[in-house]
Amino acid sequence: MGALSSWVDGNWFNVIQTVGIIGSLWLATGAANRDARAKEIENLLSLSEHHRDLWKEVPQQKDLERVLQADANVLLTPATVVETEFLNLVIVHFQTGWWIARAGGMTTLKELKSDIRDFFTFPLPRAVWEKTKGVRNIHFVRFVERALNDPAKTVCQWKSTRQFACPS
């Protein structure tokens, strides 16, 4: 015990300095983790706000009533400028979610894949996607195409523009 006591007497400053450095690093790591979590929540809230703002347009604008119609005939009546602009905004919104999910955000790629598969079952969104995918980020296009070609079947179906039903 005497050797330890004399060692501490000779090195007390180094011990305190080392403990202080380790403690500071530990606190900094905790603060960085809290900041990262707060930024992640901020991103999710921002994405949710954009989602709400985007989709509140559909019931308010008569020009967008065909967007979620399962029986829309895009060959007979192609997407209008208003529909195309809206659907491009939705696709950009999906791409933003994809970037966040890839960065380890709160949305997962699996959830996004399911949403993409559900959304692009509608004729108008699918037609706009097919027409515009050539000018989009190639990695995002690959992700969407893999999601669309996934053999997994969508469990829930859109029954009308306002009704989403899942079998019990």
C-alpha positions in Angstrom: 0.0 0.0 0.0 3.0 2.3 0.7 4.2 2.0 -2.9 0.7 3.0 -4.3 0.6 6.0 -1.9 4.0 7.3 -2.9 3.2 6.8 -6.6 -0.1 8.8 -6.2 1.9 11.5 -4.2 4.3 11.8 -7.2 1.7 11.6 -10.0 -1.4 13.2 -8.5 -1.5 15.9 -11.2 -1.2 13.3 -14.0 -4.0 11.3 -12.4 -6.3 14.3 -12.1 -5.5 15.4 -15.6 -6.2 12.0 -17.1 -9.5 11.7 -15.2 -10.4 15.2 -16.4 -9.7 14.4 -20.0 -11.6 11.1 -19.9 -14.5 12.8 -18.1 -14.5 15.6 -20.7 -14.5 13.1 -23.6 -17.3 11.1 -22.0 -19.4 14.3 -21.5 -18.7 15.4 -25.1 -19.8 12.1 -26.4 -23.0 12.2 -24.5 -23.7 15.8 -25.7 -22.9 14.8 -29.3 -25.3 11.8 -29.0 -28.1 14.1 -27.6 -27.5 16.6 -30.4 -27.6 13.9 -33.1 -30.9 12.6 -31.6 -32.3 16.1 -31.5 -31.3 16.7 -35.1 -32.9 13.4 -36.1 -36.2 14.4 -34.4 -36.0 17.8 -36.0 -35.6 16.2 -39.4 -38.5 13.9 -38.8 -40.7 16.8 -37.7 -39.7 18.8 -40.7 -40.4 15.9 -43.0 -43.8 15.3 -41.3 -44.6 19.0 -41.7 -43.7 18.9 -45.4 -45.8 15.7 -45.8 -48.8 17.3 -44.2 -48.4 20.5 -46.3 -48.1 18.5 -49.5 -51.0 16.2 -49.0 -53.5 18.8 -47.7 -53.5 20.1 -51.3 -55.2 16.9 -52.6 -58.7 17.4 -51.1 -58.6 21.2 -51.6 -57.7 21.2 -55.3 -60.2 19.7 -57.8 -57.2 19.4 -60.2 -55.7 16.7 -58.1 -58.7 14.4 -57.6 -57.3 11.8 -60.1 -54.0 11.4 -58.3 -55.1 8.6 -56.1 -57.7 7.1 -58.4 -57.0 3.4 -59.0 -59.0 3.5 -62.3 -57.4 6.7 -63.8 -56.8 6.1 -67.5 -53.5 7.7 -68.2 -53.5 6.6 -71.8 -56.9 8.3 -72.5 -56.2 11.3 -70.3 -52.5 11.8 -69.5 -51.3 13.7 -66.3 -52.0 17.4 -66.4 -49.4 20.0 -65.6 -50.9 20.5 -62.1 -50.9 16.7 -61.5 -47.4 16.3 -62.8 -46.1 19.1 -60.6 -47.8 17.7 -57.5 -46.5 14.2 -58.2 -43.0 15.4 -58.8 -43.2 17.1 -55.4 -44.3 13.8 -53.9 -41.4 12.0 -55.5 -38.9 14.5 -54.2 -40.5 14.1 -50.8 -39.9 10.3 -51.1 -36.3 11.0 -52.1 -35.8 13.2 -49.1 -37.2 10.4 -46.9 -34.8 8.0 -48.7 -31.8 10.2 -47.9 -32.8 10.5 -44.3 -33.4 6.7 -44.0 -30.0 6.0 -45.6 -28.4 8.4 -43.1 -29.8 6.3 -40.3 -32.8 8.5 -39.6 -36.0 7.4 -37.9 -37.6 6.3 -41.1 -36.3 2.9 -42.3 -35.7 1.9 -45.9 -38.1 -1.0 -45.4 -40.9 1.3 -44.4 -40.1 3.6 -47.3 -40.0 0.7 -49.7 -43.5 -0.3 -48.6 -44.8 3.2 -49.0 -43.3 3.5 -52.5 -44.8 0.2 -53.5 -48.3 1.3 -52.3 -48.1 4.8 -53.8 -46.9 3.7 -57.3 -49.7 1.1 -57.6 -51.8 4.1 -58.8 -51.7 4.8 -62.5 -51.0 8.5 -62.4 -48.1 8.4 -59.9 -46.6 5.4 -61.8 -46.9 7.3 -65.2 -45.2 10.4 -63.9 -42.5 8.2 -62.3 -41.8 6.4 -65.5 -41.7 9.7 -67.4 -39.3 11.4 -65.0 -37.1 8.7 -63.5 -34.4 9.4 -66.1 -33.6 12.8 -64.6 -33.5 11.6 -61.0 -30.6 10.4 -58.7 -29.6 7.0 -60.1 -29.3 5.4 -56.7 -32.8 6.5 -55.7 -34.1 5.2 -59.0 -32.6 1.8 -58.3 -34.1 1.8 -54.8 -37.6 2.6 -56.2 -37.3 0.1 -59.0 -36.2 -2.6 -56.6 -39.2 -1.7 -54.3 -41.6 -1.8 -57.3 -40.2 -5.2 -58.5 -40.2 -6.8 -55.0 -42.4 -9.9 -55.0 -43.8 -9.0 -51.6 -47.5 -8.2 -52.0 -49.0 -5.1 -50.5 -51.3 -6.1 -47.7 -53.4 -2.9 -47.7 -55.2 -1.5 -50.7 -56.7 1.9 -51.6 -60.4 1.4 -52.1 -61.1 5.0 -53.1 -59.4 8.4 -52.9 -60.3 8.7 -49.2 -60.3 5.1 -48.0 -57.3 2.8 -47.3 -58.4 -0.7 -46.2 -56.4 -3.6 -44.8 -57.8 -7.1 -44.7 -58.4 -8.4 -41.1 
